[in-house]
């Protein structure tokens, strides 16, 4: 967002560029070779390994290859086309990618509202690759996290919302960049071409054009001037709710002193501005660009719990409102500041309300959140914006060697939204336990855990744990999962027992606690993927072969610790000497006399 102040397009006519994408020169992915592997040679291969930026065509090819490789995890579809007829591609990731499971929350990630913010496309592309690579590699240390995310959430990625602008801005070629920000749709005034492009992130309808449609001066955070880099799009100038008195005889006393011009009278702001009992029914403008229209329709279809809009640059995590200094609803403010703070901590960025940076109107973050809390039947969408990297990282165009570091810097925040999506207000219980290690015993095995609310809210009444809803889930070897209830022992301590098993068997287990509001958490965090495991009765004397091991241990101990052991063994096998026999007889007689 910060870049909005750094570029202003002159208000002059300009030629309409074709924006044709460059020809894709990449071929099939390089086959596996002996170590060390050869460096990627084609542009597509370099993009797939994030050594260079994807071009638009390379991005599409890469996504198509992922869908072909992982048809049960990846669904690729267009949400619509642009002015220059580029498709806007959406990628859905889920372990049941065509199911649309109502029990699994939706999370949405959107990149490249602004053409020159190239990392805003690379971060979601990197996240897609990370999830698929780790989900399909059970030996990976990240397998459990990737598997849990794709098994419990439905993720929707739109890596490039503004392909026209990106292709025009160099299409991933750093040598061809030209700092283009907007889309590529022409702007006409009185039939004359005056400029190209609308700022997509000022073209959403929430408080579009505030100060409420003023055309006499720049509205904060957007512009009515077509040549501006923050041009918000044209005014609506249409009576959307059909109550205008235009065309009537204004000399008629009935109309003379009334509001006869009822056009654009009820802008999208969550309020009934015209007092007719309906809200947001006669907007002033917004959603005039094809890209934002498609984004609107798609958003309303999936109704996500979280959205993340990627931008660059400023090292920031932002949340609503951007248009006003007013706080959000109390519960929502708590989620924004708490989860926003966690996102900031994971990236090393600063977290803050958007308005604290500077005022914006008509941006995606405010509309995603605003429409979700005013449209009947929708769930709250906690909308965030990430400003990736800093000027020192390369600003809008980081060098190739910074692509992976910046993508990795933002990976954990993307995954965090998926982890907390089942209940943003609730997922704060914490389970502390000491894992069972391999043991000489065969059970039963006592499992103890402390379950707390580390944020200490409401005395645990609203967010606490019911003792009837804490369980140990366990399985033996490759058997089916079983569960055992854990009982509250004292305070926040719970205890349960895993039944006895056979010697040498592997036991896998995890703990599940459910809050009074119905939200479950597990320890380990991503169970049943990556549970605790131990082997019973194999490392101690009670295991198979333990008796033989004990005899051997005793033999070695006496042989090396007690130096006379060898002599004793020899005497035992060779018999006593006559002198030794006489000595024993004399000692026996002396004992008898003493008795």
Secondary structure, DSSP 4 states (H G I P E B T S, - for coil): -GGGGT----SS-------PPPPP---SPPPP-SSSPPPP-SHHHHHHTTSSPPPHHHHHHHHHHHHHH-TTTEEEEEEEE-TT--EEEEEEE-TTTTT--TTSEEEEEE--SSTT-THHHHHHHHHHHHHHHHHT-TTSTTHHHHHHHHHHEEEEEES-S-HHHHHHTTTT-GGG-----S---EEEETTEEEEE---GGG-SSTTTTTTTT--SSPPTT-BS-TTSTTB---B--S-TTS---TTS-TTSHHHHTS----SS-B-SSSS-TTSSS--S-B-SB---SHHHHHHHHHHHHH--SEEEEEE-SSSEEEES-SS-S----HHHHHHHHHHHHHHHHHHT-EEEEHHHH---SS-HHHHHHHHHHHSTTPPP-EEEEEE---TTTTTTS--GGGHHHHHHHHHHHHHHHHHHTT-TTT--EEEEE-----BS--S-EEEEEEEEETT--GGGTTT-EEEEEEEEEEEETT---EEEE-EEEETTEEEEEEPP--TT-EEEEEEEEEETTS-EEEESTTTTTT-EEEEBSSSSTTSTTHHHHHHHHHHHHHHHHSTTHHHHHHHHHH---HHHHHHHHHHHHHHHHH-
